[in-house]
Amino acid sequence: MSSKGGGTALSRRNYRLASDTDKPKVTGIVNEKLLSDYLHHVFPASSKHGPASATYRKTLNFQDLGAHLERLLSEDEPAEDGTDQAEGRLGPSTVVLDHTSGFEGLLFVDDDLLGVIGHSNFSSIRATTCAYKGKWVYEVLISSEGLMQIGWCTLNCRFNQEEGVGDTPDSYAYDGNRVRKWNVTTTNYGKSWAAGDIVSCMIDLDEGTITFCLNGQSLGYLPLQDPPTADLIKAHRLLGYMKTVLSTCIDTQEEKLTEKDIGSWQLKGEPTVLVTLAHIFNYFAPLMCKVYLVEDVLMSFLLGILEGGGSVDEHPLIQQLLDLFWLLMEDFEVNECLKQLMMSLLRAYRFSPIIPDLGFQIHYLRLTTAILRHEKSRKYLLSNVLYPFHSSASDIHITFDVLRSVVFFYIKTPLRVKEAGLEELIPTTWWPTRFDKEGKDEKDLRHETADERMRRRAYERGCQRLKKRIEVVEELQVQILRLMLNNKDKGTGEASRYIFLNKFRKFLQENASNRGNPTVLCPPEYMVCFMHRLITAVRSYWDEGKRKSTGAISSEEAYVPPQLFYNGKVDYFDLQRLGGLLSHLKKTLKDDLATKANIIIDPAEIQATSMDDLDEDEESGAAQRPSGAAAMGGALARPSWLSSPTLGRANRFLSTAAVSLMTPRRPLAPPEKVKVRSLPVEQRTEEDIEGSHGNDGLLLGRPLEEPDQPITEKSLLEILDGIVMMYNLSVHQQLGKMVVVSDDVHEYAVALKDTEEKIARCPGRRPDILEELQKSQKVFAEKLNHLSRRLAWINATIYSKEKMLDVYWLLRVCIRTIEHADNTGSLFAFTPEFYLNVAMNSYSALKNYFSPSNSMDELPGYEDTLTQLAAILAKHFADPRIVGTDIKDSLMQALASYVCYPQSLRAVERIPEEQRVAMMRNLLAPYEQRPWAQTNWILVRLWRVLIHGAVLFMPHICIF
């Protein structure tokens, strides 16, 4: 028998018995009568034949089961009318989006050609079906409340970047965002849609009418694509047979059949049961390759198993069923089934409406967790479904793949309060009503009235209820990540963690290397949630390893060792290093790598890298003129931004060369040198990452300055490095974007208070003014009710205390990483620039985005962290090992901001005196060539402190 759903005709295993002699081998000790009773119980005859029908009650065995099953499945099959499709319609029977010629603009289209997201002005796309007669309807699931127009058009309709469906004479559209209908002109129509709504688009070509329906039924209209009715009937019937098998126990002692709880079924290898199931799967497996059937039949069945509540561990039946799938289905069938199942879960999670208890999201995440607990299924999904990557991004239908797994870790923010039931969770709203002279919220609550205090506490209780419900979703998301990060499941090949790690690195590469191409970028809001869940999962594994290995460090002391930056084991794509281009650093610092880290760069790799002639002259000049080179190194000790910008790239390379020359060389050490070469991500193995038998893996090339002690599992170090990169790519940007809601609350609260004061002062003889003021008061109050509830959601998902601690932990990771890299001398130049950027930006986020809902003063060891960051800024803003002008400017601006606030200014006072003296000299250095602007602000701040009597930089203050 050939597969009907695999896309190609592939042969399947045949489980029919060859002869009567085979029967004892498979029936075991089950006698003929008991076997017949069992098979009739599992595959009962249709009621229309009558219970006493001799034809259907004759003795049944495995020899006759195939024909019996064929007869049962064909009973309710609808009669075919001999035509391929209904009259009035042209096109393939399966309706999908036309990604070949029927689109305009920049679009994300799912690889099943059923979902689309627009990313340019008036992006438009058609389907592959035409209707010319009769009544027809198609339905669209709305995934966001964004600006969209959905409808009908003719083949002659030509779209462009200014006109989409509904904007031309031969197209008609409904817009639920603006609540209008369009046909060149526009009028009010219908009602607004929300995420999770279903829009029905109906056309009556006989009467010449077009109608749209929101979340309703269309009567008398034919769907453009008929549901697979016959296959649905078969699939449901076969599933019913399977349930009967799972709930029936054969008692060979009493020679009778007994019922049992289906949830307790286990795959024990009973021959009678297995052969019965094999006959069922002979028909069921091909059907499970079709997405419609997987979603309607299989996913519903699996979700029903988990409806009883309890933890996922309490429902082992799903694991047993997956074992059964891998046993009785062909590989191509189970692969396609799992892919369609996971894609259906992903769509359901993405598009399900938000209800007060987040029940839909929890339901789908629980099933995802249960599926990923199955080792073989998890590895297949990790390799081929959750993190697929393609060599070409030109095919429009594959551009959304990069988001698959990340979607499961996103908790979308409702644009409407009613959508998430926030009015039920937070019945009482509150916002600040007292402001200081500068217009900022007054934090002193002593002047609060009893009514204000009661409202605030009721609002806080509502926020806490919301947070607890969101934490349930977050915990499930962390469980999914922990399953993906499992590194002990090596029984069926490479452990899940190493599959995840290589896919994760590719994910980062897509987002780091295509900043100008949004088709392959993960949205920042997704990245924020993904980062927080990943931090929680990584820290849990890190601390578990600490408990098992007493010499390892805890996650509180985590950092990324500097050797990851230069030993070629981790790919940093085209990201900038502190010392410039990686290819140039490998040339100029190859001697330092040999002496400090016992690493020899593969000559073939250096030779393959295209370098300018300037690089070769630079090296030969350094060898022939040692005294001149030393003088050059001394001259370059000042910040690189002091050099003339016209020197351009040449100045960058000369500065990098000076880094190598200024560092004293050690004599060649006895340890054996290791030749290294960068490995593509997809070629790495577990041994390349974790190491074995003297191979240090990711920690190859440990410098003498780095302590010789275990840190944690090496794979976790690379994931930690990726988390830092994620923050730099888009997380910080999103944190700054979402804080605008808090700003809006403040602005409306100030406006409301001002309006109330005007109402109190309004004279009684001007009722007209009073009426207008009262209208404004009502508008402001309604807006604040909405914004305060939405702010509660954002604070729970983005700006909570736990999320603040995550960002603070990331700041400390970056500080320790920079300190360790700094200790390596010239090899510090290999450090990626984003570590310094994340250190500065995460501090800025803690200071500006999380307050006032959470105070920085409550963070553990915050003052010490401020001092460490101050020391980094003071030392590296003029570090000659750093050659990039952008990163130097960022360091200078961060230092300028640091001295503007009392708390951070005191941190500058606490850095060692030697570093303070060096900082002051570097700040005054620009005055030698008079480019004053970049340091004036910092010096003015320091002088103002001195004028007010604070001795900040004694005893060397005489340099002023």
CORTA-V547190 format. One record per residue. N is the residue number from 1. SS is DSSP state (A for helix, B for strand, O for the rest). PSI is psi in degrees with one decimal (NA if undefined). Layout:
n=[N:N]
ss=[SS:SS]
psi=[PSI:PSI]
This chain:
n=[1:2:3:4:5:6:7:8:9:10:11:12:13:14:15:16:17:18:19:20:21:22:23:24:25:26:27:28:29:30:31:32:33:34:35:36:37:38:39:40:41:42:43:44:45:46:47:48:49:50:51:52:53:54:55:56:57:58:59:60:61:62:63:64:65:66:67:68:69:70:71:72:73:74:75:76:77:78:79:80:81:82:83:84:85:86:87:88:89:90:91:92:93:94:95:96:97:98:99:100:101:102:103:104:105:106:107:108:109:110:111:112:113:114:115:116:117:118:119:120:121:122:123:124:125:126:127:128:129:130:131:132:133:134:135:136:137:138:139:140:141:142:143:144:145:146:147:148:149:150:151:152:153:154:155:156:157:158:159:160:161:162:163:164:165:166:167:168:169:170:171:172:173:174:175:176:177:178:179:180:181:182:183:184:185:186:187:188:189:190:191:192:193:194:195:196:197:198:199:200:201:202:203:204:205:206:207:208:209:210:211:212:213:214:215:216:217:218:219:220:221:222:223:224:225:226:227:228:229:230:231:232:233:234:235:236:237:238:239:240:241:242:243:244:245:246:247:248:249:250:251:252:253:254:255:256:257:258:259:260:261:262:263:264:265:266:267:268:269:270:271:272:273:274:275:276:277:278:279:280:281:282:283:284:285:286:287:288:289:290:291:292:293:294:295:296:297:298:299:300:301:302:303:304:305:306:307:308:309:310:311:312:313:314:315:316:317:318:319:320:321:322:323:324:325:326:327:328:329:330:331:332:333:334:335:336:337:338:339:340:341:342:343:344:345:346:347:348:349:350:351:352:353:354:355:356:357:358:359:360:361:362:363:364:365:366:367:368:369:370:371:372:373:374:375:376:377:378:379:380:381:382:383:384:385:386:387:388:389:390:391:392:393:394:395:396:397:398:399:400:401:402:403:404:405:406:407:408:409:410:411:412:413:414:415:416:417:418:419:420:421:422:423:424:425:426:427:428:429:430:431:432:433:434:435:436:437:438:439:440:441:442:443:444:445:446:447:448:449:450:451:452:453:454:455:456:457:458:459:460:461:462:463:464:465:466:467:468:469:470:471:472:473:474:475:476:477:478:479:480:481:482:483:484:485:486:487:488:489:490:491:492:493:494:495:496:497:498:499:500:501:502:503:504:505:506:507:508:509:510:511:512:513:514:515:516:517:518:519:520:521:522:523:524:525:526:527:528:529:530:531:532:533:534:535:536:537:538:539:540:541:542:543:544:545:546:547:548:549:550:551:552:553:554:555:556:557:558:559:560:561:562:563:564:565:566:567:568:569:570:571:572:573:574:575:576:577:578:579:580:581:582:583:584:585:586:587:588:589:590:591:592:593:594:595:596:597:598:599:600:601:602:603:604:605:606:607:608:609:610:611:612:613:614:615:616:617:618:619:620:621:622:623:624:625:626:627:628:629:630:631:632:633:634:635:636:637:638:639:640:641:642:643:644:645:646:647:648:649:650:651:652:653:654:655:656:657:658:659:660:661:662:663:664:665:666:667:668:669:670:671:672:673:674:675:676:677:678:679:680:681:682:683:684:685:686:687:688:689:690:691:692:693:694:695:696:697:698:699:700:701:702:703:704:705:706:707:708:709:710:711:712:713:714:715:716:717:718:719:720:721:722:723:724:725:726:727:728:729:730:731:732:733:734:735:736:737:738:739:740:741:742:743:744:745:746:747:748:749:750:751:752:753:754:755:756:757:758:759:760:761:762:763:764:765:766:767:768:769:770:771:772:773:774:775:776:777:778:779:780:781:782:783:784:785:786:787:788:789:790:791:792:793:794:795:796:797:798:799:800:801:802:803:804:805:806:807:808:809:810:811:812:813:814:815:816:817:818:819:820:821:822:823:824:825:826:827:828:829:830:831:832:833:834:835:836:837:838:839:840:841:842:843:844:845:846:847:848:849:850:851:852:853:854:855:856:857:858:859:860:861:862:863:864:865:866:867:868:869:870:871:872:873:874:875:876:877:878:879:880:881:882:883:884:885:886:887:888:889:890:891:892:893:894:895:896:897:898:899:900:901:902:903:904:905:906:907:908:909:910:911:912:913:914:915:916:917:918:919:920:921:922:923:924:925:926:927:928:929:930:931:932:933:934:935:936:937:938:939:940:941:942:943:944:945:946:947:948:949:950:951:952:953:954:955:956:957:958:959:960]
ss=[O:B:O:O:O:O:O:O:O:O:B:O:O:O:O:O:O:O:O:A:A:A:A:A:A:A:A:O:O:O:O:A:A:A:A:A:A:A:A:A:A:A:O:O:O:O:A:A:A:O:O:O:O:A:A:A:A:O:O:O:O:A:A:A:A:A:A:A:A:A:A:A:A:A:O:O:O:O:O:O:O:O:O:O:O:O:O:O:B:B:B:O:O:O:O:O:B:O:O:O:O:O:B:B:O:O:B:B:B:O:O:O:O:O:O:B:B:B:O:O:O:O:O:B:B:O:B:O:B:B:B:O:O:O:B:B:B:B:B:B:B:O:O:O:O:O:O:O:O:B:B:B:B:O:O:O:O:O:O:O:O:O:O:O:O:O:O:O:O:O:B:B:B:B:B:O:O:O:O:B:B:B:O:O:O:B:B:B:O:O:O:O:O:O:O:O:O:B:B:B:B:B:B:B:O:O:O:O:B:B:B:B:B:B:O:O:O:O:O:O:O:B:B:O:O:O:O:O:A:A:A:A:A:A:A:A:A:A:A:A:A:A:A:A:A:A:A:B:B:B:B:O:O:O:O:B:B:B:B:O:O:A:A:A:O:O:O:O:O:O:A:A:A:A:A:A:A:A:A:A:A:A:A:A:A:A:A:O:O:O:A:A:A:A:A:A:A:A:A:A:A:A:A:A:A:A:A:A:O:O:O:A:A:A:O:O:A:A:A:A:A:A:A:A:A:A:A:A:O:O:A:A:A:A:A:A:A:A:A:A:A:A:A:A:A:A:A:A:A:A:A:O:O:O:O:O:O:O:A:A:A:A:A:A:A:A:A:A:A:A:A:A:O:O:A:A:A:A:A:A:A:A:A:A:A:A:O:O:O:O:O:O:O:O:O:A:A:A:O:O:A:A:A:A:A:A:A:O:O:O:O:O:O:O:O:O:O:A:A:A:O:A:A:A:A:O:O:O:O:O:O:O:O:O:B:O:O:O:O:O:B:O:O:O:O:O:O:O:O:A:A:A:A:A:A:A:A:A:A:A:A:A:A:A:A:A:A:A:A:A:A:A:A:A:A:A:A:A:A:A:A:A:A:A:O:O:O:O:O:O:O:O:O:O:O:A:A:A:A:A:A:A:A:A:A:A:A:A:A:A:A:A:A:O:O:O:O:A:A:A:O:O:O:A:A:A:A:A:A:A:A:A:A:A:A:A:A:A:A:A:A:A:A:A:A:A:A:A:O:O:O:O:O:O:A:A:A:O:O:O:O:A:A:A:A:O:O:O:O:O:O:O:O:O:O:O:B:O:O:B:O:A:A:A:A:A:A:A:O:A:A:A:A:A:A:A:A:O:B:B:B:O:A:A:A:A:A:A:O:O:O:O:A:A:A:A:A:A:A:A:A:A:A:A:O:A:A:A:A:A:A:A:A:A:A:O:O:O:O:A:A:A:O:O:A:A:A:A:A:A:A:A:A:A:A:A:A:A:A:A:A:A:O:O:O:O:O:O:O:O:O:O:O:B:B:B:O:O:O:O:A:A:A:O:O:A:A:A:A:A:O:O:O:O:O:O:A:A:A:O:O:O:O:O:O:O:O:O:O:O:O:O:O:A:A:A:A:A:A:A:A:A:A:A:A:A:A:A:A:A:A:A:A:A:A:A:A:A:O:A:A:A:A:A:A:A:A:A:A:A:A:A:A:A:A:A:A:A:A:A:A:O:O:O:O:O:A:A:A:A:A:A:A:A:A:A:A:A:A:A:A:A:A:A:A:A:A:A:A:A:A:A:A:A:A:A:A:O:O:O:A:A:A:A:A:A:A:A:A:A:A:A:A:A:A:A:A:A:A:A:A:A:O:O:A:A:A:A:A:A:O:B:O:A:A:A:A:A:A:A:A:A:A:A:A:A:A:A:O:O:O:O:O:O:O:A:A:A:O:O:O:A:A:A:A:A:A:A:A:A:A:A:A:A:A:A:O:O:O:O:O:O:O:O:A:A:A:A:A:A:A:A:A:A:A:A:A:A:O:O:O:A:A:A:A:A:A:A:A:O:O:O:A:A:A:A:A:A:A:A:A:A:A:A:A:A:A:A:O:O:O:O:A:A:A:A:A:A:A:A:A:A:A:A:A:A:A:O:O:O:O:O:O:O:O:A:A:A:A:O]
psi=[140.0:155.1:138.4:-16.4:2.0:-7.0:-30.7:155.4:101.2:141.0:148.8:160.9:142.3:121.0:7.9:149.7:138.6:-37.9:172.4:-25.1:-21.3:-15.2:-45.2:-27.2:-27.3:-24.5:-13.8:-129.1:9.3:123.2:171.1:-41.6:-45.1:-40.1:-42.3:-44.0:-40.8:-46.4:-36.6:-32.4:-40.4:-40.3:71.4:148.5:154.6:145.7:-22.5:-16.4:-11.4:140.9:-21.2:11.4:124.7:-33.5:-37.6:-2.9:12.2:164.6:131.5:132.1:-177.8:-25.5:-37.0:-7.7:-37.7:-48.9:-40.0:-43.1:-38.8:-42.0:-41.4:-41.8:-22.9:-6.5:-48.9:15.6:126.9:143.2:138.5:138.7:3.9:-2.3:150.4:-32.6:163.8:154.4:144.1:7.0:139.3:146.1:174.0:156.1:-33.1:121.0:124.1:175.5:141.5:96.2:2.6:-44.8:-10.9:38.8:162.8:135.9:-170.6:120.1:146.2:120.9:128.3:154.2:-11.5:3.2:31.2:-16.5:147.0:143.7:129.0:140.3:27.9:170.7:122.8:47.7:131.8:151.3:142.6:170.6:-179.2:16.8:143.2:139.4:134.9:-4.9:143.5:-166.8:127.8:156.4:144.8:159.1:147.3:131.0:120.7:124.2:-12.6:166.7:16.4:175.4:114.0:152.3:124.6:133.8:-138.2:151.3:163.2:168.5:-23.2:-10.6:125.3:119.9:155.6:-172.0:-4.1:-17.0:128.8:-162.8:131.1:-13.0:1.6:159.6:-28.2:36.8:151.2:139.4:156.8:135.0:102.4:-10.1:-45.8:-2.4:57.9:161.0:152.1:134.7:78.8:-59.9:171.8:148.4:160.4:140.0:136.9:-150.5:167.7:146.6:166.3:162.9:131.8:-11.1:155.8:124.3:124.3:125.5:110.9:140.9:132.3:98.3:-16.1:-39.4:-14.1:40.3:151.6:133.3:148.0:143.6:136.7:115.0:37.4:178.7:144.9:125.7:131.2:0.7:142.3:135.3:144.4:-30.2:120.5:141.2:147.9:74.1:-47.2:-44.7:-35.2:-43.7:-45.3:-45.5:-43.4:-37.8:-43.9:-37.9:-37.4:-40.2:-41.8:-40.8:-38.6:-41.8:-44.2:-26.3:4.9:132.2:131.7:111.7:99.0:-22.6:-49.8:-7.4:53.7:167.8:136.2:154.5:146.8:166.3:127.5:-27.5:-16.6:3.3:141.0:147.4:98.4:-0.6:23.1:121.5:-44.4:-45.2:-44.9:-42.3:-37.1:-47.5:-34.5:-39.1:-38.7:-46.6:-20.7:-30.0:-31.3:-38.8:-48.1:-32.1:-30.7:10.1:0.2:127.1:-38.8:-44.3:-37.5:-45.0:-41.9:-35.4:-61.1:-48.1:-39.0:-40.9:-45.8:-38.7:-36.2:-31.6:-34.7:-1.8:-19.1:-7.6:-168.2:175.0:162.2:-30.8:-23.2:2.8:73.2:-6.9:-35.9:-38.4:-40.6:-38.9:-39.6:-37.1:-41.8:-40.6:-47.9:-25.7:-43.2:-7.4:150.8:155.7:-43.0:-29.2:-48.2:-32.7:-47.0:-38.2:-47.5:-39.3:-48.9:-35.3:-45.6:-38.5:-35.6:-41.2:-40.2:-45.3:-43.7:-40.1:-42.4:-41.6:-5.3:140.1:154.4:120.7:163.9:-39.0:6.1:34.3:-41.0:-47.4:-42.5:-40.5:-48.0:-35.1:-35.0:-42.6:-39.0:-43.0:-44.2:-39.9:-42.8:-13.3:-18.2:117.1:-51.3:-40.5:-41.5:-44.5:-38.0:-45.5:-39.8:-40.3:-31.6:-15.4:-54.7:-33.6:60.0:144.1:147.4:150.3:-22.9:134.4:9.6:-24.2:118.1:-27.9:-0.1:5.3:-15.5:-1.1:-33.2:-19.1:-3.7:-62.3:-37.1:-28.3:-35.9:-15.9:6.3:136.8:106.0:146.8:125.6:134.0:-21.9:138.9:-40.2:-29.2:-37.5:5.5:30.5:-24.4:-30.1:-41.5:-38.1:77.6:-28.7:127.8:161.4:149.2:159.9:139.8:-3.8:135.1:147.9:-173.1:-28.7:1.7:6.1:158.2:134.8:122.0:-18.1:115.2:7.1:-25.8:8.8:138.2:165.9:-39.8:-42.6:-40.3:-41.6:-42.5:-43.5:-44.2:-38.4:-39.4:-42.3:-37.1:-39.6:-40.5:-36.9:-38.7:-43.4:-42.5:-39.8:-36.8:-37.5:-34.6:-29.9:-43.9:-44.3:-37.1:-40.5:-39.2:-38.8:-38.9:-40.8:-43.3:-37.9:-36.0:-40.5:-27.2:11.6:123.9:15.7:-6.2:67.8:7.9:-27.2:34.4:-155.3:138.1:153.0:-38.0:-37.7:-28.3:-47.4:-42.7:-46.0:-37.6:-38.7:-39.6:-37.5:-38.7:-44.5:-39.6:-42.8:-39.9:-26.9:-30.7:-3.9:46.9:-28.7:1.4:94.9:-11.4:-19.5:11.4:142.7:128.9:141.9:-35.7:-32.5:-41.7:-37.0:-50.6:-42.6:-43.2:-44.9:-42.0:-37.4:-38.3:-45.7:-45.2:-43.8:-43.5:-34.9:-43.7:-37.7:-47.8:-29.0:-41.4:-34.6:-39.6:-29.4:-27.4:106.6:-24.5:-15.1:162.4:158.1:168.2:-22.2:-23.8:19.9:146.8:168.5:119.1:146.9:-23.3:-20.1:-22.5:-16.0:-6.7:2.4:2.3:-23.7:129.8:123.1:16.5:-130.5:23.0:143.3:139.4:160.9:-32.8:6.9:-149.0:138.7:-41.6:-37.7:-37.4:-38.0:-33.0:-50.9:-27.2:18.4:-31.9:-40.2:-36.1:-37.3:-41.9:-36.1:-36.1:4.0:38.0:132.4:122.2:133.6:120.2:-33.5:-34.0:-40.0:-42.6:-32.9:-17.4:127.6:121.3:158.8:160.7:-25.3:-37.4:-42.7:-41.7:-36.5:-44.7:-43.5:-36.2:-37.0:-33.5:-34.4:-24.8:73.6:-38.9:-41.3:-38.4:-40.3:-39.6:-40.7:-42.9:-40.2:-37.5:-28.9:9.4:-21.7:166.4:145.0:-20.9:-6.7:-20.6:158.5:132.5:-18.2:-16.6:-25.1:-130.4:-32.6:-41.7:-36.1:-45.8:-37.1:-38.6:-40.6:-41.1:-37.0:-32.3:-44.8:-39.1:-31.1:-16.8:123.9:137.5:143.5:149.6:154.1:129.0:154.3:-32.9:147.4:135.9:147.9:124.4:127.9:155.2:139.2:137.2:134.9:148.8:-44.2:-13.7:-5.9:149.8:175.3:-37.0:-36.3:-28.8:-56.2:-25.0:166.9:146.6:58.6:-10.3:121.3:0.3:-128.1:-21.4:17.8:136.0:38.9:122.8:159.0:-26.7:-17.9:130.4:140.8:78.1:151.2:142.9:-62.5:-172.9:133.8:-30.9:-33.3:-29.6:-40.6:-37.7:-39.7:-43.2:-40.1:-34.7:-43.4:-41.9:-39.7:-44.0:-40.7:-34.0:-47.3:-12.2:-45.0:-40.6:-42.6:-36.6:-39.2:-29.8:-41.6:-17.4:-10.6:-27.3:-42.0:-38.7:-38.6:-40.8:-44.1:-45.1:-43.9:-34.6:-41.2:-43.1:-39.8:-43.9:-40.6:-40.8:-41.4:-38.1:-37.8:-37.9:-40.4:-31.0:-7.3:127.5:149.2:-21.1:-2.2:70.0:-26.0:-43.3:-40.4:-39.7:-42.9:-40.2:-38.8:-35.4:-44.2:-40.6:-41.5:-42.0:-45.9:-40.9:-42.4:-41.7:-39.9:-35.7:-44.3:-49.5:-36.7:-36.5:-40.2:-36.8:-34.3:-41.4:-46.5:-40.7:-35.1:-33.6:-24.2:-41.7:27.2:169.8:-39.7:-39.5:-35.3:-40.8:-33.0:-46.8:-37.7:-40.2:-39.6:-38.6:-45.6:-34.9:-45.5:-41.0:-47.5:-37.7:-43.9:-39.8:-43.8:-41.1:-36.5:-33.3:-14.6:2.0:-125.2:-25.1:-10.2:-25.8:-21.6:-13.6:130.7:144.4:-29.3:-17.6:-42.6:-39.0:-43.7:-37.0:-45.2:-44.0:-36.9:-36.9:-42.3:-40.5:-43.4:-35.8:-38.4:-26.4:-34.5:-22.6:152.6:2.5:-31.5:139.3:136.9:-28.5:-21.9:-7.5:137.0:129.6:29.1:-39.2:-39.8:-38.7:-40.8:-41.2:-42.3:-42.1:-37.9:-41.2:-38.3:-45.5:-42.9:-33.5:-40.8:-8.2:-20.4:26.3:120.7:-15.6:-14.4:121.0:-15.5:127.5:-34.5:-45.4:-32.6:-41.6:-39.8:-41.9:-42.2:-44.3:-37.5:-40.1:-39.5:-41.4:-35.0:-38.3:5.1:-14.5:139.7:-44.2:-46.6:-29.1:-37.9:-31.2:-37.3:-37.5:-27.8:-7.1:156.8:147.9:-38.1:-39.7:-33.4:-41.3:-45.6:-38.9:-43.9:-39.4:-41.0:-32.6:-35.0:-15.6:-37.5:-22.7:-15.2:-30.6:7.3:23.4:81.8:-25.5:-35.2:-17.2:-10.1:-43.4:-44.2:-45.0:-38.9:-41.1:-42.9:-40.1:-38.1:-38.1:-42.4:-40.0:-34.0:10.3:3.8:125.0:103.9:-42.2:42.9:152.2:6.6:14.1:-11.0:-11.7:-17.7:NA]
